[in-house]
Amino acid sequence: YYMACVSDSPRSAFFIAGLIFSVLSIGFALWGQREESWRKSGAHCSRPSSDPCPSLSFSPSHFDPPHPAVEFSGSSTLKLDAKGRVFLPKRYTEFEDEKEPGVKRVMTHFWLTLGLDGCLWLLDQNEWKRMQRRLKAMEVGDKKQRAVHRLFFGNAERLKPDSQGRITLPEKLRQKVGIEKEIELVGAGRRIEIWSSTIYKAQMVEAEANWMDDLEAVLGGGGFE
C-alpha cells in the first residue's frame, strides 16, 4: 500500500518523509535534554546496565573539603609506654580554620614513615598527598628512585589517635631510627619529626654550633636585616 502511495502520489512520499524526520528530531531533542540533566547533576556512568554506577548516588556535598595547609612548630620530650604509645600534644592535632575564624579542626589521622637524618616523619593528609605526587612523578627507571619508593611507601603506616589522643609507633620503625623509651617530637613546618632523644640531642649539638652560618646560607646571604 505504501509503495502504491509513493508511486501514485509524490505528495504522500514527501509527507511520510517529513513525518519520519519530525519523529527523529523530537527523539534527539529529548535525549539531549536527558544528557544535559545528567551532566548538571554530575552523574556519569560508563558501566554496563547490569552494573549500576555508584556515582549516581553521590554528590560533592557528601565529601569534606580539604583542610588548609598546616604548619607545625614547637618541640616536646615524651616517653613511650610499654606498648609503644605516646600522647600527641594538642598543638599538633588541633588548629584554627583560617577560612572560619573561631572554628577548630581536629586531625583524625596521620601518616608515619621514614624521614631524613635518622628520624621518622609524621605527616597530615595534605602533606602525605603532596609527597605522593612528588614521588610518583619520579622516573621509576632509576635504581635509586625505586629504592626511595620502596622505603618511603613500604614503611608508611596510617595512624589514628585513640580516644585519649595517643598514637602507637610500630616497633619496626622504632628500631630503624633507634627509638627506645624517650622521644623528641619536633614541629618542622609541614611535618612533625619523631626522634630518639639521644640521637636528637647529638644532632642538635652540631646543628647549633653552625646555626648562624647555616641560617644565613639558607636565607640567601641576606642576614637578618
C-alpha positions as CSV (number, residue, x, y, z in Angstrom):
1,Y,0.0,0.0,0.0
2,Y,2.9,2.4,0.9
3,M,4.6,1.7,-2.4
4,A,1.4,2.4,-4.2
5,C,1.0,5.8,-2.4
6,V,4.6,6.7,-3.3
7,S,4.1,5.8,-7.0
8,D,0.6,7.3,-7.3
9,S,1.2,10.4,-5.2
10,P,4.6,12.2,-4.8
11,R,3.0,14.4,-2.1
12,S,2.3,11.3,0.1
13,A,6.0,10.3,-0.2
14,F,7.1,13.8,0.9
15,F,4.5,13.7,3.8
16,I,5.8,10.4,5.1
17,A,9.5,11.5,4.9
18,G,8.6,14.7,6.7
19,L,6.8,12.7,9.4
20,I,9.8,10.4,10.0
21,F,12.2,13.4,10.2
22,S,9.9,15.1,12.8
23,V,9.8,12.0,14.9
24,L,13.6,11.6,14.8
25,S,14.1,15.3,15.7
26,I,11.8,15.1,18.7
27,G,13.7,11.9,19.9
28,F,17.1,13.5,19.6
29,A,15.8,16.6,21.4
30,L,14.5,14.6,24.3
31,W,17.7,12.6,24.5
32,G,19.8,15.8,24.6
33,Q,17.7,17.2,27.5
34,R,18.3,14.0,29.4
35,E,22.0,14.1,28.8
36,E,22.1,17.7,29.9
37,S,20.3,16.9,33.1
38,W,22.8,14.1,33.9
39,R,25.7,16.4,33.2
40,K,24.4,19.1,35.5
41,S,23.9,16.6,38.3
42,G,27.5,15.4,38.0
43,A,26.3,11.9,37.2
44,H,28.1,9.8,34.7
45,C,28.3,6.1,34.1
46,S,30.3,4.1,31.6
47,R,29.5,0.8,33.1
48,P,27.0,-1.7,31.5
49,S,23.4,-1.5,32.7
50,S,23.9,-4.7,34.7
51,D,26.4,-2.9,36.9
52,P,24.8,0.2,38.4
53,C,27.0,3.2,38.5
54,P,27.7,4.2,42.2
55,S,28.4,7.9,41.3
56,L,24.7,8.4,40.7
57,S,24.0,8.2,44.4
58,F,26.7,10.7,45.5
59,S,27.0,14.5,45.3
60,P,30.0,16.7,46.0
61,S,28.4,17.9,49.3
62,H,29.0,14.4,50.7
63,F,32.7,14.9,50.7
64,D,34.6,17.0,53.3
65,P,36.6,19.9,51.7
66,P,40.4,19.6,52.1
67,H,41.9,21.3,55.2
68,P,44.2,24.2,54.6
69,A,47.9,23.6,54.9
70,V,49.1,23.2,58.5
71,E,52.4,24.4,59.8
72,F,53.7,22.6,62.8
73,S,56.1,24.1,65.3
74,G,57.5,23.6,68.9
75,S,59.1,20.6,70.4
76,S,58.3,18.1,73.3
77,T,60.2,15.4,75.1
78,L,57.9,12.5,75.7
79,K,58.1,8.9,76.9
80,L,56.6,5.9,75.2
81,D,54.5,3.4,77.2
82,A,55.1,-0.3,77.2
83,K,53.0,-0.7,74.0
84,G,54.9,2.0,72.1
85,R,52.2,4.6,72.5
86,V,52.7,8.3,73.0
87,F,50.4,11.3,73.6
88,L,50.3,13.9,70.8
89,P,50.2,17.4,72.2
90,K,47.1,19.3,71.1
91,R,49.1,21.8,69.1
92,Y,49.8,19.0,66.7
93,T,46.2,17.7,66.4
94,E,44.0,20.8,66.7
95,F,44.2,24.0,64.7
96,E,42.0,27.0,63.8
97,D,40.4,27.1,60.4
98,E,41.8,30.1,58.5
99,K,38.6,30.3,56.5
100,E,36.3,30.1,59.5
101,P,37.8,32.1,62.5
102,G,36.9,30.6,65.8
103,V,36.3,27.1,64.3
104,K,38.8,24.4,65.4
105,R,39.7,21.4,63.2
106,V,40.9,18.2,64.7
107,M,43.3,15.9,62.9
108,T,41.7,12.5,62.6
109,H,44.7,10.6,61.3
110,F,48.4,10.9,60.3
111,W,50.9,9.1,58.1
112,L,54.1,7.8,59.6
113,T,57.2,6.8,57.6
114,L,61.0,7.0,57.5
115,G,62.3,10.6,57.3
116,L,65.7,12.1,56.8
117,D,68.7,12.4,59.1
118,G,67.6,9.4,61.3
119,C,64.1,10.4,62.3
120,L,60.5,9.4,61.5
121,W,58.1,11.8,59.7
122,L,54.6,12.2,60.9
123,L,52.5,13.8,58.1
124,D,49.0,15.1,57.9
125,Q,46.8,14.1,54.9
126,N,47.7,17.2,52.9
127,E,51.4,16.7,53.2
128,W,51.1,13.0,52.6
129,K,49.3,13.7,49.3
130,R,51.9,16.2,48.3
131,M,54.7,13.8,48.9
132,Q,52.9,11.1,47.0
133,R,52.6,13.4,44.0
134,R,56.3,14.3,44.1
135,L,57.5,10.7,44.4
136,K,55.0,9.4,41.8
137,A,56.5,12.0,39.3
138,M,59.9,10.4,39.7
139,E,61.3,8.3,36.9
140,V,61.0,4.6,38.1
141,G,63.7,3.6,35.6
142,D,66.3,4.9,38.0
143,K,67.5,2.4,40.6
144,K,67.9,4.9,43.4
145,Q,64.4,6.3,42.9
146,R,62.9,2.9,43.0
147,A,64.7,2.3,46.3
148,V,63.2,5.6,47.6
149,H,59.7,4.5,46.6
150,R,60.1,1.1,48.4
151,L,61.4,2.7,51.6
152,F,59.0,5.6,51.8
153,F,55.8,3.8,50.9
154,G,56.8,0.4,52.1
155,N,57.4,1.7,55.6
156,A,54.4,4.0,55.7
157,E,51.7,3.5,58.4
158,R,48.4,5.2,58.7
159,L,47.9,6.2,62.4
160,K,44.7,7.3,64.1
161,P,44.9,8.8,67.6
162,D,42.9,6.9,70.1
163,S,40.2,8.4,72.4
164,Q,43.0,9.6,74.7
165,G,45.0,11.3,71.9
166,R,47.7,8.6,71.7
167,I,49.3,7.1,68.6
168,T,51.2,3.8,68.5
169,L,54.7,3.9,66.9
170,P,55.3,0.5,65.2
171,E,58.2,-1.4,66.6
172,K,59.8,-2.0,63.2
173,L,60.0,1.8,62.6
174,R,61.2,2.5,66.1
175,Q,64.1,0.0,65.6
176,K,65.1,1.6,62.3
177,V,65.7,5.0,63.9
178,G,67.0,3.8,67.3
179,I,63.9,4.9,69.4
180,E,63.7,3.1,72.7
181,K,61.8,4.9,75.5
182,E,62.2,8.6,75.3
183,I,61.5,10.6,72.2
184,E,61.5,14.1,70.8
185,L,58.6,15.4,68.9
186,V,59.7,18.4,66.7
187,G,57.3,20.5,64.6
188,A,59.3,21.2,61.4
189,G,56.9,23.2,59.2
190,R,54.8,20.8,57.1
191,R,55.8,17.7,59.1
192,I,56.4,16.5,62.6
193,E,59.7,14.8,63.2
194,I,60.0,12.0,65.8
195,W,63.4,11.3,67.1
196,S,65.2,9.2,69.6
197,S,66.0,11.7,72.3
198,T,69.7,10.6,72.5
199,I,70.2,10.9,68.7
200,Y,68.3,14.2,68.6
201,K,70.4,15.8,71.3
202,A,73.6,14.8,69.5
203,Q,72.3,16.2,66.2
204,M,71.4,19.5,67.9
205,V,74.9,20.0,69.3
206,E,76.3,20.0,65.8
207,A,73.4,22.0,64.3
208,E,73.5,24.7,67.0
209,A,77.3,25.1,66.5
210,N,76.7,26.0,62.9
211,W,73.3,27.7,63.3
212,M,74.2,31.3,62.2
213,D,76.2,30.2,59.2
214,D,73.6,27.7,58.1
215,L,70.6,30.0,58.5
216,E,72.4,32.8,56.6
217,A,73.2,30.4,53.8
218,V,69.6,29.1,53.6
219,L,68.2,32.7,53.6
220,G,70.5,33.5,50.6
221,G,73.1,35.6,52.4
222,G,70.6,38.3,53.3
223,G,71.3,38.1,57.1
224,F,68.6,39.4,59.4
225,E,68.3,43.0,58.1
